[in-house]
């Protein structure tokens, strides 16, 4: 583990512990805050960067989070993962849509458009609890509804936003960057444990982005 050098505020929409572990391994000190945490309070903490985490829901259901991203963009480096990626897409003026079929499994091929490499990445099944029904012997039975994964429509994004990753199965946007605002995001799970680990370097990339911005302020 590297020496702690940067402070990251992580917005928790259902964050995975391994995201925090991977950031910590690159020298990040992380403070986790609720999804409703005001942007003004985040800025008072003087973070080097902000993470918007994965989550089980639809970005349309949390318009307050989109507003939070809007308040923070351009003021501090921002990294979005999964649902966080969709929140960033909407905050930048883009539109998200529900795909007919979601991405499920641990072997989805994604092309890194910056270097041409193909990364194998993981995405978990996207299900939400629908009902909790009392059963005999004091057990609870959970019924689930399956929702299709949302994706960002790159054609609706403003000039200056780059599509950095593309899902090779269906051609959907799997990653974004807005260099002028120090924003980056991924639709999938680079922290996947026990793997694949092809995209783990993105945590180093975010850490280096934060350090670079800090040096120029």
N, C-alpha and C positions, 0 to 999 in steps of 0.2 A: 504494500500500500504506500502511495506517495504521500509526502508531507502535505498537510492541509494548506491550500493556497487560495481557494475561492469559496464564497458562500452562495449556495443555491437555495431559493425558496421553491418548494415543490407543492403545487396545488393537488390535493388528493381527491380524485374522482373514483377511487378504487385502486390506488397505486399498488404495484407489485413490489415486494421487498427487494427483489433482485435489481430493480432499477436503482434503488438507493444504494445497494451494495456496489454496483458497478460504478456509479458516480463517486462514491467514497474511495474506491480503489484508484481513481485518478486524482485524488487530492481534494475532493469537494467536501465541504461541511454542509450538511443538508438540514434545513428546517422545514418540516411538513406542516402545511396549514390546510384548513378546511376549504372545500370548493367555493364557499361563499365569502372567503376572506377578501376584504376590500383592497383594491390596487393601491390606494393611498397608504394603507398600513404596510403593504409590501415595500413600497418605496422608502418609507421611514426606516426600514431595516437595512437599507443600503446594500442590497444583494448584488453579487457580480452577475447573476443570471437567474432566470425563472423557468421552471419546468411545469408544463401542464400534462398531467399523467393520463394513462389509459383509464378507461371506465366502461361500464356495461351499457350505457344509454345512448340516446339519440341527441346530438348537439342541439337540435331544435327545442329540446325539452329544458335546456339550461341557457336561456338567452342572457342571463346575468353573467355567465362565464365568458361569453363572447364579448360583452362590454368590458369585462376585466382585461381581456387580451388587448382590446382597442386602447385602453388607458395605459397599458404597459409598453406597447409596441413603440420601438424607436428610443425608449428610455433605458432599456436594459436588454441584453441578449435573452432570447426566448427559444425554448426547445419544446416541441410538442410530440407526444407519442400516442399513437392509436386515436382515441377520442380527442386527445389534445391536438393532434394533427388536424382533425376536422374543425375544431374550435378555431384554430389559427386560420384555416382556409376561409371560414365565414367572416372572421374578424378583418381579413384582408380584402373583403368585398366579394369573395367567391361564393359559389353555391355548392351544397352537398346534395347527393341523391342516394336513394336506396338501391343497391344492386339487386338484380334478380336472384343471384346466388351469392352467399357470403363466402369469405375465405376461411377455411378450416383446415387445421393440420400443421405439421411441422416441417413441410418440405416444399414451400412455395418459392418458385424462382423469381427473383427481382433483379432487374438490370440497373446497375449504378450508372447513370447517364454521364457522370463526370469522368469516369475512368474506363467505362465499357465492361467492367467486371460483372459477373453474375453471382449474386449472393442467395444462398438458400436460407429462408427465414421461416419463423413460426408465427401462427396466429391461432388463438384459442377459439373454440366454438362460442358463438355469441348468443347466450340465452339469458332470459330475465325471469325471476320468480313471478309466477302469476297468482297462485293461490296457496294457502296453507290450510290443510283440512285435518281436523282431529281424527285420529284412528285409534284402534284398540291398543291396549298395553301402553298407553301414553306416548305412542309414537306420532310423529307428524309426517304427513305425506305432502311433498312439494310437487306441484304441477308446474311445468315450464312451458313458456311460449318461446319459439325461436324467431328471432328477428334477423332480417338481412343486414349485412354490413353496409354502412354508409361509405361513400367515396367522395372526394373533392373533384369537381369538374374543372380541369385546368383552363378550359376555354373561357371561364368566367372570371379568372384572376387578373389583376391589374398588371400593367407593364412593369417589368423588373423582377417579377416572381419567376423563379426557375423550377421546372419539374426535375428533381434530382434522381428519382427512382421510379421505375415503371414495373408493374406486375406483368410478367411474361405470359401468364395464363390467360388474362383477359384484357391486357393493355391499360388497366386503370392506373391512376396516379398513386404512387406508393411513397412519395417523398417530395418535400418542397423546400425551397430556400429563398429568402429575400435578403440578399447581402447588404443592401443599403440600410436595412433596419435590424440587421443581426438576428434574423429569424431563421430557424431550421425546424423541420418536422419529418416524422416517419409514420406511415399508416400501420406498420407492423411492430413486432416486439423484438428489438435488438438485444434485450436483456435475457432472452429465453434460456432457461436452465432446466434440464442439463444441456440443452443445445437446440438447434445449431448456433454457432457463435460467429458466423461470417460477418455480422454487422456490429460486433461489439466495439469496433473502432470508432463508432459514432459518438460514444461517450468521451473519448479522447478529443475528438473533433470539437465537441461542445465546450470542453474544458479549455482547449486552446483558443477558441473564439472568445471566451470570457476573459482570458488573460490578455489577449490582443487588444480588446476594447479597453481594458483597465489601463494598459500601458499608454493608450492614446487619449486618456482623459485627465 
